[in-house]
Amino acid sequence: MVITNLDDMTLDVNAFTAKKPKDYQTDPDSLKDFEKLLNLHGGATHVETKYDGNGIVIDTRTSSPQLRSLSGQVWDASAVPELESAIHALPSGLYVGEIVGRPTKPGFTGREEFQAAQSRGPFNANKKLSQALVDKFPLDIRLYDMIFQNGQVIANQSFEDRKARLEDLCAANGQILSVAYQTITDPTVLQKLTMDQFDRGLEGFIVKKPGSPYALKAAKSGLVGVRNNDWVKIKEALTVDLVVLGLRQKEGRQNQGWPCSNVLAGTYNDKTNQFETLSIVNIPSVALAKQFYDAVAPLCALSYTEAAPHTWQNKGVAPNKSVHVTYSSQLQRGAPHGKVPFMYVLDPRAAPVIEVRAKSITGPRSTWHSCGAQETNPQAHSLQQPKYLNMRPDKTALMATTTSQVRDMYNGV
């Protein structure tokens, strides 16, 4: 959709939702995967490095610039003191990019990039920002697009024109960085670039269709970036961002003193406004188990007694569940045992989000999970060999992987 009558000075940055790429799971050894991707963009594509940090929108349309995370947190420029003057020097506009860890050594990986962004004080409003943190975890801002500049709508312009403006802006600024790109027409070149990126422990790429605008649509919530085939994220392994919907306890972990052993995790169905379960994910350490328990317990309806302070000690009683979650029949009727959680989050919108890696998305005939079971052509899904990667404090539950995205990944779309 092309927006032609937009007044950049009246758009509330909090009513703007940045565009996201579609996920494209890639087998680095399969040339056909890269041929298919190039064909999707008409035989040529623009390749941008995918950084692993915190997505942000920078609003410089007033004398007090604001940085807004994609999850809705807002800071002023003093949250990034090493770049504060550079942010103030940006022309009036609305810019989209990421805050990432600045490489501090050779071989700086995507995980270190993400950990640096998460470890720094600017992303926790209640944490005092110290100079020691700034020195230990220096940050960069990398811009990859712009919506407005100096009162003009830029989003409607072609990818190439927007990037040219952005590169000139960043060159003049001297500190804020643009995300570079290269144009690829040969699938073998794209394959080699991708394999090299993965070998270095970095995120994959975002590939963008030549000539495409920054697609936007008007919605009740404000102005929303359209997720379409113009932007596609190349990923080595299948990773999803899932909402924590409950906790499970294994007897062995219980005997070892763990408060929980597994997470019940799921997707958001943006058609039904319900959450759906997708996987049981092992918690890798007792410290993390305590962290999960402390975060999730306040969101659940618990029936504590002095004699049995945990609901998993009341195995004959099915815990209260959320009306905002669709459960399989096994989970709906089950009392805590085996695969059945002992604790369910009542309001998933307030629940934490975790990043999970899996070998694949499956569509078994029988599953304990509900993801996809309510679709027009119902097919329930689950994850094969799920593995916990990270907490994602930069994402809200409504920003988690959706049921339709899981279906598209399953179908290879």
Secondary structure, 3 states (H helix, E strand, C coil): CCCCCCCCCCCCHHHEECCCCEEEECCCCCHHHHHHHHHHCCCCEEEEECCCCEEEEEECCCCCCEEEECCCCEEEHHHCHHHHHHHHCCCCEEEEEEEEECCCCCCCCHHHHHHHHHHCHHHCCCCCCCHHHHHHCCEEEEEEEEEEECCEECCCCCHHHHHHHHHHHHHHHCCCEECCEEEECCHHHHHHHHHHHHHCCCCCEEEECCCCCCCEEEECCEEEECCCCCEEEEECCEEEEEEEEEEECCHHHHHCCCCCCEEEEEEEECCCCEEEEEEEEECCCHHHHHHHHHHHHHHECCCCCCCCCCHHHCCCCCCCCCCCEECCHHHHHCCCECCECCEEECCHHHCCEEEEEECEEECCCCCCCCCCCCCCCCCCCEEECCEEEEECCCCCHHHCCEHHHHHHHHHCC
